[in-house]
C-alpha cells in the first residue's frame, strides 16, 4: 500500500519544508520508491480542512487496514 503524504500548495505553515522533505525522501532512503510504496500529493489549498481531511483519509487507510 502506498504511503501518501499531502500538503496544500497555498499552505504557508508547512508547504515549503514538507514538500522539500517529501520530494527528497526517495533519493535519501531506498526503502521509499515514488509511485510504488510512497506518494507525495500537492493540492491547491492552504492549511485547512479541505486538505487535512484527505491526509486523514490516507492515514486511516493505513491505520485501519484489515
C-alpha positions as CSV (number, residue, x, y, z in Angstrom):
1,X,0.0,0.0,0.0
2,X,1.2,3.5,-0.9
3,X,2.1,5.8,2.0
4,X,0.7,9.1,0.8
5,X,1.7,12.4,2.1
6,X,-0.3,15.5,1.1
7,X,0.0,19.3,1.5
8,X,-1.8,22.3,0.1
9,X,0.3,24.4,-2.3
10,X,-1.0,27.5,-0.5
11,X,-0.1,26.3,2.9
12,X,2.2,29.0,4.4
13,X,2.8,26.9,7.5
14,X,4.2,23.6,6.1
15,X,4.3,23.6,2.3
16,X,8.0,24.6,1.7
17,X,9.5,22.3,4.3
18,X,7.2,19.4,3.8
19,X,7.4,19.4,0.1
20,X,11.2,19.6,0.1
21,X,11.5,16.7,2.6
22,X,8.9,14.6,0.8
23,X,10.4,15.2,-2.7
24,X,13.9,14.3,-1.5
25,X,12.9,11.3,0.6
26,X,13.2,8.6,-2.2
27,X,16.7,9.9,-3.0
28,X,18.0,9.5,0.6
29,X,16.3,6.3,1.5
30,X,16.0,3.4,-0.9
31,X,13.0,2.0,1.1
32,X,10.8,4.7,-0.5
33,X,10.1,4.3,-4.2
34,X,8.0,7.2,-5.6
35,X,4.8,5.8,-7.1
36,X,5.3,2.3,-5.7
37,X,5.2,2.5,-1.9
38,X,5.3,6.2,-1.4
39,X,3.4,9.2,-2.9
40,X,3.7,12.9,-2.4
41,X,0.5,14.8,-3.2
42,X,0.1,18.5,-3.7
43,X,-3.4,20.0,-4.0
44,X,-4.4,23.6,-4.3
45,X,-5.4,24.9,-0.9
46,X,-4.0,26.0,2.3
47,X,-3.5,24.7,5.9
48,X,-7.2,23.9,6.2
49,X,-9.9,21.2,6.4
50,X,-10.1,20.7,2.6
51,X,-6.5,19.4,2.6
52,X,-6.4,17.9,6.1
53,X,-9.3,15.5,5.6
54,X,-7.5,14.0,2.6
55,X,-4.4,13.4,4.7
56,X,-6.5,11.9,7.5
57,X,-8.2,9.6,4.9
58,X,-4.8,8.4,3.7
59,X,-3.7,7.8,7.3
60,X,-6.9,6.0,8.2
61,X,-6.4,3.6,5.3
62,X,-3.1,2.6,6.9
63,X,-4.2,2.6,10.5
64,X,-7.4,0.6,10.0
65,X,-6.4,-1.8,7.3
66,X,-7.5,-5.4,7.8
